[in-house]
C-alpha cells in the first residue's frame, strides 16, 4: 500500500470536549473535499473520538466514492469495548458498519490497557483471512511493541506500524529507540500531535490562549509563555522558507522519517499540510529547532499516555 506523506486526523470531528466547541458537519465537508483534491486521502479516526461521531461524519463523506480512492486508519480502543468474550469482534464489526466498509486499510490497538489480551484477539480475528489490513499499535513502548510483534508473528501476521505522540517537545519515542527500531524493521512510524493540538502553530501565545474550557486549553495555556523561544525560531524559519510557522513542525516530523497525522478542521490546515509535505528543512535548521525545544524542558504527556523512555 502506498501511503501519502501525511495522514489527516479526524479526532476533532468527534466533538468530545478535547478541542473546544462542536464543529458542524457542514463545516467539515469543504475540508474533506480539499484534502481529497490535493491527494491527501489517508484518514485517521477511532470509535473513541466522540463514541463513533468522528467515524459517522467521515462515513458520510466517503459514501459513493471508489473504495481505492481513500485509505482508512481506525483503532480498537480497549476502554470502549465491552466485557463479553466477543467484545473485540463486536467492536470492529460495529466500526465497519458505521463507516460503511467491508474492510479497513490500517487497524490499530489504541493503547496497552488490558494488554496483551487485545493483541491476541486482533491476531485471532485476522488469522488466515484475505482482508488483513496493515496492523499497528499505538501508545506502546519498545518492549510492548516487540511483544505485540511476537504475538502477531505466532499467528502468521506482521506488525506494520507504530503510532505514538511525537513532536519537537515530545521526542520520547526517538530517545527510547522506538524510531530506530521502526526504521531497522520496516515499520512505519505515525507521529500524532506533531503540532501539540495547535500549541506549535504560533497561532496561540500567553496573550491569545486556547479556549479555556477545552481540555487542550487546560493543558497548554499554562506553558504558552515558556514556548516563546521556540515560537521565535519557528517564525524565523517560516520567513526563511516562505511558509507558515505551522508548516515547520510538520516538515520536521517528515524529515525525521515519520508519517505525521495532522488534525484538520479548516481548509487552510489542509493547505498547510500540502505545503509542509513539499518543504525540506536544512540539517542545521533541524538541529537548531531540536536544541531550542529540548532546552524548554516541557512535559506534554497527557493523562491517557505515558512517556516512552
Secondary structure as GFF3:
##gff-version 3
##sequence-region A 1 309
A	DSSP	beta_strand	6	9	.	.	.	ID=ss1
A	DSSP	three_ten_helix	11	14	.	.	.	ID=ss2
A	DSSP	alpha_helix	25	37	.	.	.	ID=ss3
A	DSSP	beta_strand	42	44	.	.	.	ID=ss4
A	DSSP	alpha_helix	53	62	.	.	.	ID=ss5
A	DSSP	three_ten_helix	67	69	.	.	.	ID=ss6
A	DSSP	beta_strand	71	76	.	.	.	ID=ss7
A	DSSP	three_ten_helix	78	80	.	.	.	ID=ss8
A	DSSP	alpha_helix	87	99	.	.	.	ID=ss9
A	DSSP	beta_strand	106	109	.	.	.	ID=ss10
A	DSSP	alpha_helix	117	126	.	.	.	ID=ss11
A	DSSP	beta_strand	134	138	.	.	.	ID=ss12
A	DSSP	alpha_helix	142	154	.	.	.	ID=ss13
A	DSSP	beta_strand	159	165	.	.	.	ID=ss14
A	DSSP	alpha_helix	172	175	.	.	.	ID=ss15
A	DSSP	alpha_helix	178	185	.	.	.	ID=ss16
A	DSSP	beta_strand	188	192	.	.	.	ID=ss17
A	DSSP	three_ten_helix	196	198	.	.	.	ID=ss18
A	DSSP	alpha_helix	215	220	.	.	.	ID=ss19
A	DSSP	three_ten_helix	221	223	.	.	.	ID=ss20
A	DSSP	alpha_helix	228	241	.	.	.	ID=ss21
A	DSSP	alpha_helix	245	255	.	.	.	ID=ss22
A	DSSP	beta_strand	259	263	.	.	.	ID=ss23
A	DSSP	alpha_helix	267	277	.	.	.	ID=ss24
A	DSSP	alpha_helix	283	296	.	.	.	ID=ss25
###
